[in-house]
Amino acid sequence: MIPNRAAFPQGFVFGTATSAYQIEGHAFGGAGLTHWDSFAATPGNVVRAAHGAVACDHYHRLEEDLDLLAGLNVDIYRFSTSWARVLPEGRGTPNTEGLDFYDRLVDGLLVRGIKPAVTLYHWELPGPLADRGGWCNRDIADWFAEFTWAIMGRIGDRIWSAAPINEPWCVSWLGHFDGCHAPGLRDIRATARAMHHVLLAHGRAIEVMRTMGLTNLGAVCNMEWSAPASTRPEAQHAARTYDAIYNRFFLGGLMKGEYPELALAGLQPHLPTGWQDDFATITAPLDWIGLNYYTRKIIDHAPGPWPNYAERPGPLPKTQMGWEIYPDGLRDFLIRIAREYTGDLPLYVTENGMANADVPGHPDTARCAYFGQHLAAVQHAIAAGVPVWGYIAWSLMDNYEWAHGYDKRFGLVHVDFDNLQRVPKASYHALAQCWCRAD
Ligand code: FCB
């Protein structure tokens, strides 16, 4: 059972999300090469070396996809703008075709009565900036500010909300420590710098957008509930370290102007000189915080160098990603974020959903159940007094799931990657019914 619109407070918004590289087709419209293109072209990084050259061909199927959004009865659509589509060299002369595309997208949403919720950066760093050190180079804050001017100068007058960077943890830790996302580094010094610079770039982009007079600006962080594998003190410590790095580092920087001690224990020697002085920029006031939530992890102690943790398999039912389904984590995070970091600031669930090996025509009951359980968790958080103002399902359609290529299907709409035909799944119809407006 998925709770419907009437079961949420007046004004609560529902939506769905995508991101540029995952759906647009980066071979089209003059977009420049990105670090995801080079990461995918390096053997062993991505399943079947799949890349985003065509993806869902959203670039050419914009109108059809906008109609799918309208049919879903969403209030808002969370999409991202590709830096390399707007500025193919990362800096300098904008690509008019790229700006025109986002212009059409925003107008197409407004015509259908859907609020545009933009994320400026969802991971496709322009190659020429990667050549200059990417997120490890402090100058990225200025480059990102230039990009912010370029894209928001064109669409900023019509957007409903904006967040600079999707999931700072993925940008920095997954890409520079775990090495399983672009740029594929495994280096603690690069990681520490990227973690800090991503927040600095966020702060600069907020400054730029405030100067432009834009409102409803936020930040989107992803979180995984960290459960200790046992009652042993080492396991407890490992779980707290995981929590500090994954969940507390970025919110701590944004909301309190400090990094957690358990994260600094390993990262401090590698942070750039004078990092504390950047908090004035990083803590630029925000209008909301977005939480992307999918799962929890069971964490144990691991020998060797910091951070001394390892994931253990958990007992709960799992999605196609192998991720445990744990809706309580969503409720508990919303409560914890409000109590410990954000107070009265509105919170949004900016991503939530599950991958399933879907076959068109088959009812995707597991996904419907997942949405039902997680929306109930949101209701519980609201009942506990947390100001949750909206919920955004990931994702409108099956798409390029990064290092997993096209194998993992998160969509409400099935995409046949041979002919790019779109077929709404049962979860699409179920949500469309729940989100139908009485007026
Ligand atoms: C999030 C990403 C999104 C998608 C989902 C499954 O971390 O923001 O692009 O890959 O996970």
Residues whose N, C-alpha, C, O or C-beta is under 5 A from the ligand:
A	BS01	FCB	none
